[in-house]
Amino acid sequence: MTDYSAQTNPQPYNDAEAPPSTTRPVMQPDNPYASTRGSITSKQLPAFDEAIINKYNRSGPRYTSYPTALEFTPIPENIGVNGFEAVGLETKILQNRESRAPLSLYFHIPFCRHLCYYCACNKIITKKNSDSGDYLQYLMAEIALKRRLLSVPEGSDKPLVKQLHLGGGTPTFLRDEEMVKLWEFLQTQFEFLSDDEGDYSIEIDPRELSDNTLKILRNLGFNRISLGVQDLDETVQIAVNRVHSVELIENVLTEARGLGFHSINIDLIYGLPHQTPDTLDKTVQRIIEMSPDRLSVFNYAHLPERFKAQRQIKDEDLPSPAAKLAMLGNTVNTLTEAGYQYIGIDHFAKPDDELAIAQREGKLHRNFQGYTIMGDCDLLGFGVSSISQIANSNTRYILQNDTDLQNYQAKIDAAKTNPMVMPAVKYIKTSIKDRLREYVIMNLLCHDYLDFKDVNQKFGIDAITYFINEIQQLGEMQADRLIDMDAAGIRVLPRGRLLGRNVAMVFDEYLEKKHKNRFSKVI
C-alpha cells in the first residue's frame, strides 16, 4: 500500500472530477485537540457507553482496503484494441510497479486439520500431509512467475522485502522441512531486511507445533507470531471444536520469548457459544498474566447461512446481545486498566509495541495485513484467495487470486506454458476519488483525526466544501460526542473510538449504494 503522506506533489482533480460548488457548512471554533494529531493520550482511551453503542451498532466493513473487496470485478482475458492480444492486466501491473517501493509478502496456507465451527476463513479441512507438499510447489511456481516480472532499483539484484506474513487456514500445517524449503527459496528471489528492521510473522495454531517448530521459525528469520486462542474456557472450546489447555498456550509463549521473538499476539473472540461475561473475563485476566505484546479481540459474527461450519453452533447456545455487549465493555476496560493501548478495530497493544508507538507518532497504516507500520510497501499476495495491492504512478490496483484451490492450481499450471496466464482473477482499479476517500477513512481509523488542511494540500481540493454532505451527516455523531468537528478537522473522541468504523462509513461512497447489508455488525 502506498503511503500518500510521502507525496510531495499531490495530483489535483481535473475538471471532470472536481467537486461541485457548494455552500460551506457552519463550523465550530477551532478544536483545542487539533494540534495533537497523531498523539494518542489518556484523553483518547476508548470510553464504553452501552446506550451509544446500541444506537450506532450496524453492519459495516473492516476497511482493510478502500474500495472494499466487494468492488472486485473480473479481470478481462487480455488488454488491447482492435482484437489484438496484448499483455495481460496482472502482468502489466507487476511490470510497471515502482521498483523502489519495498514489498510486503503474504502467503495463504488454506489447510487445517480440525474444523473450528466459528471460522469464516478460506480453508480446506484435511489430515493428508501430502496436501501441503503439493500446494508448496504451486506457491513456489507463483513466486517465480511474479518475481520474473518485477524490476529492481539500480544497484540492486533483488526486490526489497520489509514485511512477510503467513496466514490461513493454518500456516503451521506445513511441515518444518517444508517451511525451511519455502524460506530458502524466498531468499533466492528477494532481498530481506535484517531481523531488527524487518517484520516477518506467522499465524500459529498451538496444537500444530512440533518440538522444533518455533526454534526453526526463529532461526529462519520469523520475528513475530500470532496465536489463535479464542477462549480458555473448556465448555466454550468444546462448543466451537477448538480444544487446547491453558498450559499449552503458556508453554508456547514461554518458548517464543526464550527464542527472542520480538512480538507475540493472541487472538480472542467474544460472542461464542456458552460464553458469559464472567467466563470471558477469567480468560482475559489469565491472558493478561501471560503478557502478550498485542491482543486481537474479535466479535463473533454468526452467519450460518453463509458459512457452513457455523451451522454446528446452536443459536440457543449463543450469548444474548446484552451479554455480548457486556463482554466487550468488560474486556475494553480490563485491557486498558492493564496498560494496553487501544489501537482500533478490535486491536490492543502494549505502549512500547511498535504499533502503539506508530499510532502515537501518526505513522500507523492499515491494509490487508491489518494495522501495520509498513505503509510504504506494495503488497504481493501468493496462494489461493490471496490479495495484492500494487501502486503504479497515480493509480493503485487491488488483485485477488481465485478462491477455489483447483481453479488456482489450474491457473498456475497454465502459466507454465502460456505467459499470458496469471493467477489473479478479480481486480479493482482505484480512482483519484477512491484514493482521497481511502486517505480520509484510514486517517480516521489509524489516528482518530482528519486534518482538512492536510487533505487540501495532498489532493488539491477544499475538504470542507467537497465533503459538505458527509460533514452534515456527522452532525448527529457530534451531538452525541462521538466526534468533534471544527474548521481544522474531525477528531474521534473517546466515546467514539470503539465506533470508528461508523465514522469512516460516512465517507464510503459504495456502502449505501450497493452493500448496505453485506457486512457483519461493527460491535
C-alpha positions in Angstrom: 0.0 0.0 0.0 1.4 3.3 -1.0 1.9 5.9 1.7 0.3 9.0 0.3 1.7 11.1 3.1 5.0 10.8 1.4 3.8 12.6 -1.8 5.3 16.0 -2.2 3.4 16.8 -5.4 -0.2 15.7 -4.9 -2.3 15.2 -8.0 -5.2 17.7 -8.1 -8.6 16.8 -9.5 -9.2 17.5 -13.2 -12.3 19.3 -14.3 -14.3 16.1 -14.8 -13.6 15.0 -11.2 -13.8 18.4 -9.5 -16.5 18.7 -6.8 -19.4 20.9 -7.5 -19.5 24.3 -5.9 -21.5 24.2 -2.6 -22.1 26.4 0.4 -19.7 25.8 3.3 -21.2 24.5 6.5 -21.1 26.4 9.7 -18.2 25.0 11.6 -17.4 25.2 15.3 -14.4 27.2 16.7 -11.1 25.6 16.3 -10.8 22.3 18.2 -8.2 22.5 21.0 -7.2 18.9 20.3 -6.3 19.7 16.7 -2.6 20.4 17.5 -2.2 16.9 18.9 -2.8 15.0 15.7 -1.2 11.5 15.9 -0.8 11.7 19.7 -3.0 9.2 21.5 -3.1 10.2 25.1 -5.2 9.2 28.1 -7.9 11.6 26.8 -8.3 9.3 23.8 -8.7 6.0 25.8 -11.9 4.3 24.5 -14.9 5.0 26.6 -17.6 2.3 26.7 -21.1 3.7 26.5 -23.7 0.9 26.2 -26.5 3.2 25.0 -24.4 4.9 22.4 -23.1 1.5 21.1 -26.6 0.1 20.8 -27.7 3.2 18.9 -24.9 3.0 16.3 -24.3 -0.7 16.1 -24.9 -1.5 12.4 -23.2 -3.6 9.7 -20.1 -2.2 8.2 -16.7 -3.0 6.6 -13.4 -3.5 8.4 -11.7 -1.3 5.8 -8.5 -3.3 5.1 -8.9 -1.6 1.8 -10.9 1.1 0.1 -12.8 0.4 -2.0 -13.6 -2.9 -0.2 -13.2 -6.3 -1.7 -16.9 -6.3 -2.7 -15.9 -3.9 -5.5 -13.8 -6.6 -7.3 -14.6 -7.1 -10.9 -13.4 -10.0 -13.2 -10.1 -9.4 -14.9 -10.5 -9.3 -18.7 -8.8 -12.0 -20.7 -6.5 -9.5 -22.3 -5.8 -5.8 -22.7 -5.7 -4.3 -26.2 -7.6 -2.8 -29.0 -8.9 -4.0 -32.4 -8.9 -7.6 -31.2 -5.1 -7.8 -30.9 -4.0 -9.7 -27.8 -1.7 -7.7 -25.6 0.0 -8.1 -22.2 -2.4 -9.4 -19.5 -3.6 -7.0 -16.8 -1.7 -8.5 -13.8 1.4 -8.9 -15.9 1.3 -5.2 -16.9 0.7 -4.1 -13.4 3.7 -6.0 -12.0 6.0 -4.9 -14.8 5.1 -1.3 -14.2 5.4 -1.4 -10.5 7.6 1.3 -9.0 10.8 -0.7 -8.4 12.0 1.5 -5.5 8.9 0.6 -3.5 9.6 -2.1 -0.9 7.4 -5.2 -0.7 5.2 -6.8 1.9 4.6 -10.5 1.1 1.5 -12.5 2.1 1.2 -16.3 1.8 -2.2 -18.0 2.3 -1.9 -21.6 3.6 -5.6 -22.9 3.4 -5.2 -26.2 5.2 -6.5 -27.1 8.7 -6.6 -30.5 10.4 -9.6 -29.5 12.5 -12.7 -27.5 11.7 -13.3 -24.6 14.1 -17.0 -24.0 13.9 -16.8 -20.2 14.2 -14.4 -19.8 11.3 -15.2 -17.8 8.2 -11.8 -18.0 6.6 -10.9 -19.6 3.2 -9.9 -23.1 4.4 -9.6 -26.7 3.5 -10.0 -29.4 6.2 -7.6 -32.3 5.6 -5.3 -34.6 7.5 -3.2 -35.5 4.4 0.3 -34.2 4.9 0.9 -34.6 1.2 -1.6 -31.8 0.5 0.9 -29.2 1.9 3.8 -30.5 -0.2 1.7 -30.3 -3.4 0.5 -26.8 -2.5 4.0 -25.7 -1.7 5.1 -26.5 -5.3 2.3 -24.2 -6.6 3.3 -21.5 -4.2 6.9 -21.6 -5.4 5.8 -21.6 -9.0 3.7 -18.5 -8.4 6.5 -16.8 -6.6 8.9 -17.4 -9.5 6.2 -16.3 -12.0 5.6 -12.9 -10.3 9.3 -12.4 -9.4 10.3 -12.5 -13.1 8.0 -9.5 -13.8 9.4 -7.3 -11.1 12.1 -4.8 -11.9 14.7 -3.8 -9.2 16.2 -0.5 -8.3 19.6 0.4 -9.9 22.4 -1.2 -8.0 20.2 -4.0 -6.6 19.9 -7.6 -7.6 16.5 -8.4 -6.0 13.3 -6.6 -4.9 13.5 -5.5 -1.2 11.1 -7.1 1.3 10.3 -5.3 4.5 7.4 -7.4 5.7 6.2 -11.0 5.3 3.2 -12.8 6.8 1.9 -16.4 6.6 -1.8 -16.7 7.2 -4.6 -19.2 6.7 -6.0 -21.7 7.4 -3.2 -23.0 9.5 0.3 -22.0 8.2 1.9 -24.4 10.6 0.1 -27.2 8.7 3.3 -27.0 6.6 5.9 -29.5 7.9 9.0 -28.0 9.4 11.1 -29.1 6.4 8.6 -27.5 4.0 8.8 -24.2 5.9 12.5 -24.3 5.5 12.2 -25.1 1.8 9.8 -22.1 1.3 12.0 -19.7 3.2 15.2 -20.7 1.5 13.5 -20.3 -1.9 12.4 -16.9 -1.0 15.9 -15.9 -0.2 16.9 -16.6 -3.8 14.1 -14.4 -5.1 14.1 -11.4 -2.7 16.3 -9.2 -0.5 15.1 -9.1 3.1 15.8 -6.5 5.8 17.7 -7.6 8.8 16.0 -9.1 11.8 15.9 -5.8 13.7 14.4 -3.9 10.8 12.0 -6.3 9.1 8.6 -7.6 10.2 8.3 -11.4 9.5 5.3 -13.0 11.1 3.2 -16.2 11.1 -0.1 -17.3 12.5 0.2 -20.3 14.7 -2.3 -22.9 15.9 -0.6 -24.0 19.2 -1.9 -27.6 18.6 0.0 -27.8 15.3 3.6 -27.4 16.5 6.3 -30.0 16.6 9.0 -29.9 19.3 11.3 -27.9 17.0 8.8 -25.7 15.0 9.3 -22.4 17.0 13.1 -22.8 17.0 13.1 -23.4 13.3 10.9 -20.4 12.6 13.1 -18.2 14.7 16.3 -19.4 13.1 14.8 -18.8 9.6 14.1 -15.2 10.4 10.5 -15.0 11.7 10.3 -12.5 14.5 6.6 -12.2 15.3 4.0 -14.8 15.9 0.2 -14.7 16.4 -1.6 -17.4 18.3 -5.2 -18.3 17.8 -6.6 -18.9 21.3 -10.2 -17.5 21.1 -11.2 -18.6 24.7 -9.7 -20.6 27.6 -12.9 -21.9 28.9 -13.2 -25.7 28.1 -17.0 -25.6 27.6 -16.7 -22.9 25.0 -13.7 -24.7 23.4 -15.8 -27.9 23.0 -18.7 -26.0 21.6 -16.5 -24.5 18.8 -14.4 -27.6 18.3 -11.1 -25.9 19.3 -9.8 -27.6 22.5 -6.4 -26.8 24.0 -5.1 -26.4 27.5 -4.0 -23.2 29.2 -0.7 -24.8 29.9 -0.1 -25.3 26.1 -0.6 -21.6 25.5 1.7 -20.7 28.3 4.4 -23.1 27.2 4.3 -21.7 23.6 4.6 -18.1 24.9 7.5 -19.1 27.2 9.4 -20.8 24.5 8.8 -18.0 22.0 10.1 -15.4 24.4 13.2 -17.5 25.2 13.9 -17.8 21.4 13.8 -14.0 21.1 10.6 -13.4 19.1 10.1 -9.6 19.0 6.3 -9.6 19.4 3.6 -12.1 20.3 -0.1 -11.6 19.5 -3.0 -13.5 20.9 -6.5 -13.7 19.2 -9.6 -13.8 21.3 -13.3 -13.9 20.2 -16.3 -12.6 22.2 -19.8 -13.8 21.5 -19.1 -17.6 21.2 -21.5 -20.2 22.4 -21.7 -20.7 26.2 -19.6 -17.6 26.8 -20.7 -15.4 29.7 -19.2 -12.1 30.8 -17.8 -13.9 33.8 -16.2 -16.7 31.9 -14.7 -14.4 29.3 -13.4 -12.1 32.0 -11.5 -15.0 33.5 -10.0 -15.7 30.1 -8.9 -12.1 29.6 -7.4 -11.9 33.1 -5.4 -15.1 32.5 -4.2 -13.8 29.1 -3.1 -10.6 30.7 -1.0 -12.6 33.2 0.7 -14.2 30.1 1.5 -10.7 29.0 1.3 -10.9 25.1 2.5 -7.8 23.3 -0.7 -7.5 21.3 -4.2 -8.7 21.5 -6.9 -9.0 18.9 -10.4 -9.3 20.4 -12.8 -10.1 17.6 -16.6 -10.0 17.5 -18.1 -13.4 16.5 -20.5 -12.8 13.6 -22.9 -15.7 13.4 -23.8 -16.1 9.8 -24.7 -19.8 9.3 -26.5 -19.1 6.0 -23.1 -18.0 4.5 -20.6 -20.2 6.4 -21.5 -23.9 6.6 -19.2 -24.6 9.6 -21.2 -22.2 11.8 -24.3 -24.4 11.4 -22.7 -26.6 14.0 -23.3 -23.8 16.5 -26.8 -23.7 18.1 -28.5 -20.3 18.2 -29.7 -21.0 21.7 -26.1 -21.5 23.0 -25.1 -18.0 21.9 -25.0 -15.2 24.5 -27.7 -12.6 24.3 -26.9 -9.2 22.7 -26.8 -7.6 26.2 -24.4 -10.3 27.5 -22.2 -9.9 24.4 -22.1 -6.1 24.8 -21.1 -6.6 28.5 -18.3 -8.9 27.4 -16.9 -6.1 25.1 -17.2 -3.5 27.8 -15.5 -5.6 30.4 -12.7 -6.6 28.0 -12.1 -3.0 26.9 -12.0 -1.7 30.5 -9.8 -4.6 31.7 -7.3 -4.3 29.0 -6.9 -0.6 29.2 -6.6 -0.8 33.0 -3.9 -3.3 32.5 -2.0 -0.8 30.4 -2.8 -1.9 26.9 -3.3 0.8 24.3 -6.4 0.5 22.1 -5.2 0.7 18.5 -8.6 0.4 16.8 -10.9 -2.2 15.3 -10.5 -4.9 18.0 -6.7 -4.4 18.4 -4.8 -3.6 21.6 -1.0 -3.3 22.1 1.4 -2.6 24.9 2.5 1.1 24.9 6.1 0.1 23.9 4.9 -2.1 20.9 5.7 -0.7 17.5 2.1 -0.4 16.6 1.3 1.7 19.7 4.4 3.9 19.0 3.4 4.3 15.4 -0.1 5.4 16.3 1.2 8.0 18.8 3.5 9.3 16.2 0.9 9.5 13.5 2.7 6.8 11.4 0.2 3.9 11.6 -1.3 2.4 8.4 -3.9 -0.2 7.6 -4.1 -2.6 4.7 -4.9 -6.3 4.1 -2.2 -7.2 6.6 -4.3 -5.3 9.2 -2.7 -2.5 11.2 0.9 -2.0 10.1 3.9 0.4 10.3 4.9 -0.7 6.7 2.7 1.7 4.8 5.2 2.4 2.1 5.1 -1.2 0.9 3.4 -2.8 -2.1 1.6 -5.9 -1.0 2.1 -9.1 -3.1 -0.2 -12.0 -2.2 0.5 -15.7 -3.0 -1.7 -18.7 -2.8 -5.4 -19.4 -3.2 -7.6 -16.3 -2.4 -4.6 -14.1 -1.6 -4.8 -10.3 -2.3 -2.2 -7.9 -3.7 -2.1 -4.1 -3.6 0.2 -2.5 -6.2 0.7 1.2 -6.9 1.6 2.3 -10.4 2.2 6.0 -10.7 -1.0 7.8 -9.7 -3.1 4.6 -9.9 -3.4 1.7 -7.4 -4.6 -1.8 -8.2 -6.1 -4.4 -5.9 -6.0 -8.0 -7.2 -7.2 -11.3 -5.9 -6.4 -14.9 -6.8 -9.1 -17.5 -7.3 -10.7 -18.6 -4.0 -11.1 -22.2 -5.3 -8.0 -24.4 -4.9 -8.4 -26.4 -8.1 -9.0 -23.2 -10.1 -6.0 -21.6 -8.6 -3.8 -24.6 -9.4 -5.1 -24.7 -12.9 -4.1 -21.1 -13.4 -0.5 -21.8 -12.2 -0.3 -24.9 -14.4 -1.5 -22.9 -17.4 1.1 -20.2 -16.7 3.9 -22.7 -17.2 3.2 -22.8 -20.9 1.3 -19.6 -21.6 3.0 -16.4 -20.4 -0.4 -14.6 -20.8 -1.9 -16.5 -17.8 -1.6 -15.1 -14.3 -3.2 -16.3 -11.1 -5.4 -13.2 -10.3 -9.0 -13.4 -11.4 -10.5 -10.2 -9.9 -9.3 -6.7 -9.5 -10.1 -3.1 -8.5 -8.5 0.0 -10.2 -8.8 2.8 -7.8 -9.6 6.3 -9.0 -8.2 9.5 -7.5 -11.6 9.9 -5.8 -11.2 6.5 -4.2 -7.7 7.4 -3.0 -9.0 10.6 -1.5 -11.7 8.7 0.4 -9.3 6.0 1.4 -7.0 8.6 2.8 -9.8 10.1 4.9 -11.0 6.7 6.1 -7.6 5.4 7.0 -6.7 8.6 8.9 -9.8 8.3 11.0 -9.2 4.5 11.7 -5.5 4.8 12.4 -5.1 8.2 14.0 -8.7 9.2 15.1 -8.2 12.5 13.3 -8.6 14.1 9.9 -6.7 17.3 9.2 -8.6 19.3 6.5 -5.5 21.4 5.6 -3.5 18.2 5.1 -6.2 16.8 2.7 -6.4 20.0 0.8 -2.6 20.0 0.2 -2.4 16.4 -0.9 -5.4 16.3 -3.2 -5.9 19.9 -4.4 -9.4 20.3 -3.0 -11.3 22.3 -0.3 -12.2 19.4 2.0 -15.0 21.3 3.8 -16.7 22.1 0.6 -16.1 18.7 -1.0 -17.3 16.8 2.0 -20.2 19.0 2.8 -22.8 16.2 2.7 -20.6 13.9 4.9 -20.0 16.7 7.4 -23.7 17.3 7.7 -24.2 13.5 8.2 -21.7 13.6 11.1 -23.8 16.2 12.9 -25.6 13.6 15.0 -22.4 11.9 16.0 -21.1 15.3 17.0 -24.2 15.9 19.1 -23.6 12.5 20.8 -20.0 13.4 21.5 -18.5 10.6 19.3 -16.6 13.2 17.4 -15.6 16.9 17.4 -15.6 18.9 14.2 -14.2 22.4 13.5 -12.5 24.4 10.8 -9.3 22.4 11.3 -10.7 18.9 11.0 -12.5 15.9 12.6 -11.4 14.2 15.8 -12.8 10.9 17.1 -13.4 11.4 20.8 -13.0 8.6 23.5 -16.8 7.9 23.4 -16.5 7.2 19.6 -13.3 5.3 19.4 -15.0 1.9 19.5 -17.3 3.1 16.8 -14.6 4.5 14.5 -15.8 2.3 11.6 -19.2 4.1 11.9 -17.4 7.4 11.4 -15.4 6.0 8.5 -18.5 4.6 6.8 -19.9 8.1 6.3 -17.2 8.7 3.7 -17.7 5.4 1.9 -19.4 6.1 -1.5 -20.1 2.5 -2.2 -21.7 1.3 1.0 -25.2 2.7 0.8 -25.5 2.3 -2.9 -24.8 -1.5 -3.1 -23.6 -3.2 0.0 -25.7 -1.9 3.0 -26.3 -5.4 4.4 -23.3 -7.4 3.2 -21.2 -7.0 6.4 -21.3 -8.1 10.0 -22.1 -5.6 12.7 -19.5 -3.3 14.0 -19.8 -4.4 17.6 
